[in-house]
């Protein structure tokens, strides 16, 4: 038994990762039994580890006896290159984009087979969306996702389309030929758009934030009500923001001598 525990084959780090992995956007606050069930750890191990993590301020425990991510873990997360490099560099351009449109503004990166949202701005006029900072959504049903997917190589696309694709709404496109045709149009036009494919009534427009070598570093997008989705007006504003982000991020990468933002 690794680490002298009652969890056969599990190291301390592996058990901690399982326990912390029980928390996500759908489950930000958990009871002891919920944490045990979602992590796959025994109640005894879960209870002991939760106590240790609370003592270290990595988790917090509310008066309702539910656990949530703690201040110390949040502080550590803010030291990630995604925060220090990507988000902080992109933020001035995202603010300018919001000021120009008053719509939901998103910044996402490719992570595995999903779009990981690393920044989000919204205001009183912005329509509700299901996206959240730190959340993940499908590539084929979101504007930022299609902007990221369009520039992936043949091997990636073959792997992606070998999976069963989610269909969040009745309008979501899951046909490989139709999606491949859309991705070709994204590469031709330089921007992507989805109409009610993630949320009914919403349209998203996005453009890639290009790096060197023809692959996007990220994608920046707007989500608006379908009735006011004017691509002729919004796409040039998006492209200007993306170009500024690209130049600033490449300069940062050169200065730090790295080829990755993560």
PANU-366310 format. One record per residue (C-alpha): x, y, z; residue in three letters. Coordinates in steps of 0.001 Angstrom, whole numbers, padded with zeros to 6 digits, always signed. Layout:
<nodes>
XYZALA;...
</nodes>
This chain:
<nodes>
+000000+000000+000000UNK;+001635+003199-001230UNK;+002171+005948+001274UNK;+001237+003701+004230UNK;-002508+004208+003721UNK;-005572+002057+003365UNK;-005944+002931-000324UNK;-004011+000162-002132UNK;-001664+001397-004850UNK;-002474+005064-004318UNK;+000185+007618-003456UNK;-000571+010672-001352UNK;-000391+012890-004433UNK;-002700+010593-006411UNK;-005282+010563-003610UNK;-005063+014333-003217UNK;-005586+014771-006949UNK;-008649+012517-006832UNK;-010075+014419-003897UNK;-009527+017868-005420UNK;-010798+016567-008750UNK;-014160+015902-007119UNK;-014795+019656-007261UNK;-015803+021200-010576UNK;-018108+023833-012030UNK;-021151+021649-011443UNK;-020031+020660-007945UNK;-018224+023613-006299UNK;-019401+022692-002762UNK;-019521+019123-001500UNK;-020360+017249+001664UNK;-018055+014605+003101UNK;-020089+011768+001585UNK;-020336+013509-001803UNK;-016586+014082-001886UNK;-015966+010443-001010UNK;-018340+009205-003708UNK;-017015+011510-006424UNK;-013334+010899-005621UNK;-013679+007143-005176UNK;-011871+007334-001823UNK;-013124+005705+001352UNK;-015032+007810+003867UNK;-012237+007398+006411UNK;-009527+008548+004006UNK;-011708+011378+002677UNK;-012515+012662+006167UNK;-008871+012676+007205UNK;-007618+014313+004022UNK;-010357+016949+004007UNK;-009340+017938+007518UNK;-005688+018262+006504UNK;-006543+020312+003404UNK;-008785+022637+005409UNK;-006000+023131+007954UNK;-003675+024104+005082UNK;-006310+026512+003669UNK;-006377+024531+000432UNK;-010040+023789+001115UNK;-012553+025597+003285UNK;-015450+024204+005329UNK;-018648+026184+005675UNK;-021149+026314+008512UNK;-023297+023888+006503UNK;-020427+021367+006681UNK;-019830+021573+002939UNK;-016320+021885+001534UNK;-015130+024227-001218UNK;-011864+025376-002775UNK;-009839+027390-000283UNK;-007996+030694-000439UNK;-004519+029158-000569UNK;-005429+026980-003553UNK;-006867+030015-005355UNK;-003668+031961-004655UNK;-001566+029130-006063UNK;-003772+028945-009147UNK;-003194+032627-009848UNK;+000534+031838-010216UNK;-000193+029643-013240UNK;+001219+030873-016565UNK;-002369+030860-017852UNK;-003075+033645-015382UNK;+000257+035470-015225UNK;+001044+035281-018940UNK;-001987+034634-021096UNK;-004848+036228-019196UNK;-002967+039260-017903UNK;-001479+039989-021335UNK;-004828+039576-023075UNK;-006893+041535-020526UNK;-006412+045067-021994UNK;-007568+043815-025403UNK;-010529+041988-023866UNK;-011577+045155-022034UNK;-011357+047194-025238UNK;-013415+044539-027003UNK;-016100+044655-024322UNK;-016199+048451-024356UNK;-016690+048390-028133UNK;-019448+045766-028146UNK;-020988+045417-024640UNK;-021291+041691-025397UNK;-019961+038604-023627UNK;-016224+038372-024292UNK;-014441+035025-024064UNK;-010840+033879-024256UNK;-010230+030145-024582UNK;-007409+027719-025264UNK;-007325+024178-026576UNK;-006974+021664-023744UNK;-007229+018059-024816UNK;-010392+017799-026899UNK;-012173+020757-025286UNK;-012143+024533-025152UNK;-010903+025722-021755UNK;-012183+029212-020913UNK;-009417+031265-019299UNK;-011121+034692-019258UNK;-014653+036048-019508UNK;-016054+039576-019398UNK;-019742+040478-019283UNK;-021971+043368-018306UNK;-025610+044467-017865UNK;-026385+044164-021584UNK;-024669+040808-022030UNK;-026963+037840-022479UNK;-026726+034825-020140UNK;-024341+032060-021185UNK;-023325+028755-019642UNK;-019622+029476-020045UNK;-017505+030350-017032UNK;-013859+031102-016398UNK;-012123+027790-015805UNK;-014961+025907-017471UNK;-014835+023624-020488UNK;-017161+023366-023485UNK;-017136+021337-026714UNK;-015033+022566-029610UNK;-017623+021860-032325UNK;-020508+023793-030726UNK;-018768+027025-029657UNK;-017308+029921-031595UNK;-013976+029845-029789UNK;-013942+026069-030097UNK;-014352+026084-033868UNK;-011702+028811-034166UNK;-009308+026511-032277UNK;-010359+023348-034088UNK;-010042+024767-037601UNK;-006249+025013-037457UNK;-005533+021573-035995UNK;-003711+018976-038075UNK;-005247+015955-039817UNK;-004295+013534-037020UNK;-006015+015671-034393UNK;-009156+016057-036507UNK;-009300+012335-037226UNK;-009084+011623-033502UNK;-011677+014277-032702UNK;-014219+012998-035206UNK;-013710+009388-034109UNK;-015534+010289-030882UNK;-019268+010605-030342UNK;-019898+014355-030477UNK;-022142+016066-027965UNK;-025346+017748-029115UNK;-026311+020403-026510UNK;-029212+021756-028626UNK;-031330+020437-031482UNK;-029400+022771-033804UNK;-025934+021523-032804UNK;-024018+020117-035763UNK;-022471+016681-035221UNK;-022067+015539-038821UNK;-018364+015171-039680UNK;-018764+016257-043342UNK;-020712+019380-042345UNK;-018252+020265-039592UNK;-015248+019739-041854UNK;-016861+022033-044428UNK;-017403+024640-041715UNK;-013796+024380-040541UNK;-012577+024893-044106UNK;-014711+028050-044287UNK;-013291+029234-040957UNK;-009764+028886-042330UNK;-010782+030740-045499UNK;-012628+033612-043803UNK;-010495+033852-040652UNK;-013433+033702-038234UNK;-015933+031174-036890UNK;-019554+031463-035934UNK;-022144+029250-034289UNK;-025878+029884-034237UNK;-027755+028407-031251UNK;-025468+025362-031208UNK;-024538+025709-027525UNK;-027485+027726-026196UNK;-030757+028485-027967UNK;-031036+032161-028863UNK;-027272+032783-028740UNK;-024799+033329-031556UNK;-021033+033273-031081UNK;-018330+034765-033278UNK;-014641+034097-032732UNK;-011196+034444-034278UNK;-007912+032691-033515UNK;-005071+034389-031665UNK;-002321+033095-033894UNK;+001099+031961-032806UNK;+004041+030960-034952UNK;+003869+027939-037177UNK;+000218+028293-038119UNK;-001331+027115-034847UNK;-003489+029343-032624UNK;-002308+030232-029136UNK;-005907+030899-028110UNK;-009224+032075-029514UNK;-011150+035222-028626UNK;-014890+035398-029098UNK;-018141+037251-028534UNK;-021494+035759-027618UNK;-024550+037813-028443UNK;-028260+037397-029027UNK;-028910+035906-032445UNK;-031078+038905-033392UNK;-028143+041321-033035UNK;-025311+039128-034312UNK;-023861+041411-036984UNK;-020716+039710-038296UNK;-019820+042650-040554UNK;-019625+044897-037487UNK;-018244+042492-034891UNK;-015646+040435-036759UNK;-013308+043371-037584UNK;-013319+044367-033893UNK;-012502+040786-032931UNK;-009712+040571-035486UNK;-008138+043784-034242UNK;-008177+042500-030647UNK;-006757+039126-031693UNK;-003933+040738-033670UNK;-002968+042868-030669UNK;-003036+039860-028348UNK;-000962+037800-030764UNK;+001759+040466-031034UNK;+001899+040994-027260UNK;+001950+037272-026458UNK;+004664+036500-029003UNK;+006737+039364-027601UNK;+006270+037964-024094UNK;+007271+034468-025223UNK;+010409+035829-026910UNK;+011311+037796-023794UNK;+010920+034745-021564UNK;+012548+032378-024046UNK;+009604+029983-024179UNK;+007444+028526-026919UNK;+004454+027861-024686UNK;+002068+029944-022590UNK;+001251+027072-020264UNK;
</nodes>
